[in-house]
Every structure is written in structure tokens, then in C-alpha cells.
Amino acid sequence: MLNLDLSNISSFLPGGWRTGQEPGLKKAHDFVLNATGAGGEYTGWVRLPADYDKEEFARIQKAAEKIRSDSKALVVIGIGGSYLGARAVIETLTSNNYNLTRKDGPAIYFAGNSLSADAMNEIIDLVKDVDFSVNVISKSGTTTEPAVAFRIFKALLEEKYGKEGAKGRIYATTDAKRGALKGLADKEGYEEFVVPDAVGGRYSVLTAVGLLPIAAAGIDIDALMGGAREEMELLAKPGMDTPAWQYAAARHALYQSGKKIEILAGYEPAFRFFGEWWKQLFGESEGKQGKGLFPASVEFTADLHSMGQYIQQGERLMVETVVRFDCAHTKRTIPDDPENVDGLNFLSGRSLAFVAEQAMRGTILAHVDGGVPNILLAVPARDARSLGALIYFFEFTCGLSGYLLEVNPFDQPGVEAYKNNMYALLGKPGYESQKAALEKRLDS
Ligand code: PA5
């Protein structure tokens, strides 16, 4: 379904680069499929598009219908892997202006992904006078940002609807057995959905974590899972003829040749947030032990007028991966102007899609000429089935890529460092000695 074009990397790599990656990929493929590598206990996402909990899936669809019928807004509380996937899918499949362009269903606001009082108050103002529901999502149940946000929105709901009314508007997505949110949800009687043990945050978009908000936005989650399932079946087969092996091999060979940054480029503004999801996926999976391509993302053509300069002529550190959607949702033709003041009549009658295609083709060649290898990934349509396939493709290649780098692609030990310092500075019980040491450093 996805089509990978590697013709614009070969001039940057020695001949036989594919063959050189095969032994590592064979091992990586086995690690991913059979859960035999580092972090193998977190490979529950590998068979997820087929082996998901069907009873829970039906409950997700029912809950989404209820939210769509009784709420003008849905506040999705979560951070990192607990919100990026949902937002990426909703925006990519609808619009980055989803809240303005939606025809029916609730506006969706993402809270608990910052510690900004202004951002929090803005969402409160947007929802307080309309019927709204909350989906609080936290695997650990203890992450500060969403926990703080949930306190605030729970209180707001209880004030508006009473404790009993609020209960019917809170959906908790968390661990099946443990954690503070699980305890609270059990005690209060919220409808609960599960983040499976074997699926880490950044791999959880196809669990209830992503699916409930996505379904609440009116997106066909059956089609999303179906697309992921087709890709899963395709990629399960080992070999350099699969796009997953080719992509993982290409980016690893380019990394070994000295490239340090991979830029994900899209030509649809609606795709911008998918780049945020992709950055977490690759950044948290690969960026450890002093290794890994730094994942960045750009939106073309807008960023060609800003970052385009650096990409063309700055440090030669980059690999560019372009995601192109083959079909636009709508058409627009450029009108003729009898006066031709802007000199653009040579484009009269042309579609914007045609102009965008030439912009993309020209940019690829310019960047390749400027020393940036280019990987082109064509996606048939901006629809749920294709996006399910794209998500699974990146998850699978990320697993392979992590093992090629010889890191554990499924842990994120580095994320704890800031949390520990923040807890100490905030005076969390148990962090007293760190607090004193940190304050001394900050005051010196
Ligand atoms: O990928 C990850 O594990 C992280 O981004 C987490 O998803 C994020 O820190 C949120 O964690 P939690 O869902 O436990 O609140």
C-alpha cells in the first residue's frame, strides 16, 4: 500500500549498502517479531492490529457515540505517547483546524501536555459553558502534567454536573491493574479503558489511548485498524523487498555515513502533528547511549521559506524523508487573470495539486543537489486505512532501527532525569536531599 522510493539516496552511499545491512536486519526482525531483544516485553504493539481486545473496541465505539451525542467538547488529558497519536490522526485525517471545520461531533481540546496556566485557563474558558466530557489518559497514572490537569477538569465537571453527573462524563484510560488513576477510576466508578502492559506510550495510538479520542472525532477506527493490519501482515515477512527493511536499512546506512538528523517533511498542513508523533516515536526509541538520528519535522512549502535555507546550505547533517499523499480530499484550480499582474497566467487552469507536485519534485532535486539524501514515501490517500498502514510502518521500522543501533527501542530512561529534578525542587516527599543539592547549584 505504501510506496518507498530510495532512488535519491544511492549517490550518498557506497555500492552494496543494502547487503551490508541484511545480517543486522535479520536479527532485528527476529527481535521485534518474537520479543527476544532488549525490551521484548514491550512488543505488544506488533500483533495489536489483529489481536486487540474486541470487546473493549466495541465499548470504545459506544463511548465515542455517547460523547458525540452528549458533548459539544471533549477534553483529552495526556502527555507524550498518551496524546500525540490521537492528535496526529485526528488532524491528519480531518484538518489542523479540526475544531473549526468539524461538521458534527465535539470540539477536541488537548490538555495536560504542558504546565502553562494560560493554556489551561484557555481550555477552561472554551469548555465551561458547553456540555463537555473528559478522557484522562495516563498509563502510569502518576505523570504530573495530566494529573494536575485532571484535578482541575474533574472539579469543573463536578461543579457543573454534580458528582454523579460528572462520573458519566469521565473516561479513564490507564493501566489494567495498578497506578493512582486506576485506583481513582475504580473508586469513582468511571468507565475505564486499558493501556496494555506490553505497549509503551509512544506505541499506543492503536489502543484505547488513541482510539477513543479518534472515534469521538468521527473517524472510522475499523478502517484505521484494518490498514494497520494489512501493513502488519506485509511487514511480518522478513527480507529486503519489504519497505520496512528498506527504510530501516537506508536510514541506518546514512547514519553510519555521518548523517545526524532525519527530517520528516510533509506537504499537507494537516500532517504537521503527525510529525510530532513521529518525532516522539523515533526520538524516544533511538536517542540513547549517545546514538541516534535526531528526528525533526517540517511542513512544506511553508518551511521552505524558513528552514529551507538551512536544509539547502547549512551543515550537511540531514537526511530528508518526505511523506506524500497521492490524492487530495478536494480540488482547486488557479483562475485566469486578464491583467496578469502577478505574471502567473502560465498557471491558469492548473490545479493546486499539480503546482504542489512540481514544488515537491523540484525541492527534492534541489536538496539532493545540496547534499541531502532523500527518501520518498508515497501514501495512497489521506484516509483512515492508509494512515493505519503508515502508523504501523513507522512503528515497525522504528523497532528495527533501534535494534540496528543496538539500543533498547522500547525504554525511555532519560525521561526520568527532568522529573526527578522537578519533583525535588517542588518539595515532593522523599526528594529532600536532592532538593538541597539542586537549590545550591541553582543559587551559585
Ligand atoms: O512514551 C512514553 O512512554 C511517554 O511519552 C509517556 O507516554 C508519557 O510520559 C506519559 O506517560 P503516562 O501515560 O504514564 O502518563
Residues whose N, C-alpha, C, O or C-beta is under 5 A from the ligand:
A	BS01	PA5	I79 G80 G81 S82 I137 S138 K139 S140 G141 T143 G200 G201 R202
